[in-house]
Amino acid sequence: MSRCWFSLDKRINTDPIHHQIGDDWVRVSSGKPGLASIFDNDVLLFIITQYMSAINRGVEPKDLGRRFQFTAYEYFAFVGKKHIGGRDYAELWKKLERLHHTFVETNIRTGKRKTQHSFNWLSEIEQRIEGGKHRGFEVSVPSWVHDSVINKKLVLTLDPGYFQLTSGVQRFLYLFGRKSAGKQIGGWTESLLSLHRKSGSKSSLYRFRVNLERAIKDGRILDYRIEPVDGDVKNGVSFCKDTPAKGLTNQEDSRVLL
């Protein structure tokens, strides 16, 4: 979450994303459907939260496979969408298509071993329609994500209001603050140039600064105070948590992937 592996744009974006972290690197690319966006990532957050909810209920990790079935109603309830129509079903399928066609390559370590790994956010996708009625979806989660969640528990809570954030930059800032500042009393400060680089944004530094200023105009995003350093985002941005995280569901210990 401290580096964005998704497009921040709502419009279709096919420009690849590249992050270099010391000797570690990440490359994200896609073809015609476009890169999966930070809004498409809601599907992965939903799936991962269901995995963690099952584990919290006592389901053995070995019984949680990579194939995952769900209905559109379950997903829309999770993200807080109340009015659902045929267009929403079509848009959800487009989200799944972009996640399926977005290709990730990385050598970032997820355990003691360091390997180069390539995967799509969703290995397989399927929607079922019987007798003209939609019967749900089935997807296959890549082993890299499945292992990170089921075995390594690389997860954190998010504020449920995250899904109501309509700006890609706001979403990135919240996730960055959640990962970097966490619950530290002193918070975290990051330079404008570093934020721009870690966001994966393809906009110019100037345009990113304008969008950043717009995103933090209220001085906070959900349970984080996000403010310019010395009153100017050109000097950097500070993140500080000042209210407890509420979690994504009614279960206090529900969590989502970093």
Secondary structure, DSSP 8 states (H G I E B T S, - for coil): --S--SB--SS-----EEEEETTEEEEEE--TT---BTTTHHHHHHHHHHHHHHHHTT--GGG--SEEEE-HHHHHHHHT-----HHHHHHHHHHHHHHHH-EEEE---SSSS---EEEESSSEEEEEEETTEEEEEEEE--HHHHHHHHTT--EE---GGGGG---HHHHHHHHHHHHHTTT-TT-EEE-HHHHHHHHT--S-HHHHHHHHHHHTTTSEETTEEEEEETTEEEEEEEEEE-S----SSSSTT--EE-
